[in-house]
Amino acid sequence: RVYNSHVILDDAGRLRCLYRKVHLFDVTIPGKVNLRESATTAPGTELVVCDSPLGRLGVTTCYDLRFSEMYLDLVREGGAEVLL
């Protein structure tokens, strides 16, 4: 399986940090839709923060937005100043 990832590069094109999406989106609505991101995507296991010229970035992606405790941890434990 692959990872759904958020990559941050610096101004020279070097990798600054790599976040692998923790919360995968699976939903089944009988007779309408069956979406299973987990069928092809492996979940990440770590929260990621990295320093940038804009401040300390808390890196997330997509469906993670539904999990507010993750953002609290990025700020409180990781020192994130900007949430992506």
C-alpha positions as CSV (number, residue, x, y, z in Angstrom):
1,R,0.0,0.0,0.0
2,V,1.0,3.6,-0.5
3,Y,0.9,6.6,1.9
4,N,-1.1,9.8,1.5
5,S,1.6,12.3,2.3
6,H,2.2,16.0,2.8
7,V,5.7,17.0,1.8
8,I,7.4,20.2,2.9
9,L,10.5,21.3,0.8
10,D,12.8,24.2,1.6
11,D,13.8,26.9,-0.9
12,A,16.6,24.7,-2.2
13,G,14.3,21.8,-2.9
14,R,15.5,19.7,0.1
15,L,13.0,17.7,2.1
16,R,12.2,19.5,5.4
17,C,9.5,17.1,6.6
18,L,7.2,14.4,5.5
19,Y,3.8,13.7,7.1
20,R,1.9,10.5,6.4
21,K,-1.8,10.9,6.8
22,V,-3.0,9.4,10.1
23,H,-6.8,9.4,9.7
24,L,-7.9,7.5,6.6
25,F,-11.4,8.1,5.1
26,D,-13.6,5.0,5.0
27,V,-17.4,5.4,4.5
28,T,-20.2,3.1,3.4
29,I,-23.7,4.3,2.6
30,P,-25.7,1.2,1.7
31,G,-26.9,1.3,-1.9
32,K,-25.0,4.5,-2.6
33,V,-21.3,4.6,-1.9
34,N,-18.5,2.6,-0.5
35,L,-15.2,4.5,-0.2
36,R,-12.3,2.8,1.5
37,E,-9.1,4.8,1.5
38,S,-7.7,2.1,3.8
39,A,-8.0,-0.5,1.0
40,T,-5.0,1.1,-0.9
41,T,-3.4,3.5,1.6
42,A,-1.5,2.7,4.8
43,P,-2.0,5.1,7.7
44,G,0.8,7.1,9.2
45,T,1.6,6.9,12.9
46,E,3.3,10.2,13.8
47,L,2.4,13.8,14.1
48,V,4.8,16.1,12.3
49,V,6.0,19.6,13.0
50,C,8.9,21.4,11.2
51,D,10.5,24.8,11.3
52,S,10.1,27.2,8.4
53,P,10.6,30.9,7.7
54,L,6.9,31.4,8.6
55,G,7.2,29.7,11.9
56,R,6.9,26.2,13.3
57,L,4.5,24.2,11.0
58,G,2.0,21.6,12.1
59,V,1.5,19.4,9.1
60,T,-1.7,17.5,8.3
61,T,-3.8,16.7,5.3
62,C,-7.4,16.4,4.2
63,Y,-9.7,14.3,6.5
64,D,-7.4,14.9,9.5
65,L,-9.3,18.2,9.9
66,R,-12.2,16.3,11.5
67,F,-9.9,15.4,14.5
68,S,-9.5,18.5,16.5
69,E,-7.4,16.8,19.2
70,M,-4.7,16.2,16.7
71,Y,-4.4,20.0,16.2
72,L,-4.3,20.6,19.9
73,D,-1.4,18.1,20.2
74,L,0.5,19.8,17.3
75,V,0.3,23.1,19.2
76,R,0.6,21.9,22.8
77,E,3.2,19.1,22.4
78,G,4.9,20.1,19.1
79,G,4.9,23.8,19.5
80,A,3.2,24.4,16.1
81,E,2.6,28.1,15.3
82,V,1.0,27.6,11.8
83,L,-1.4,24.7,11.1
84,L,-1.5,23.3,7.6
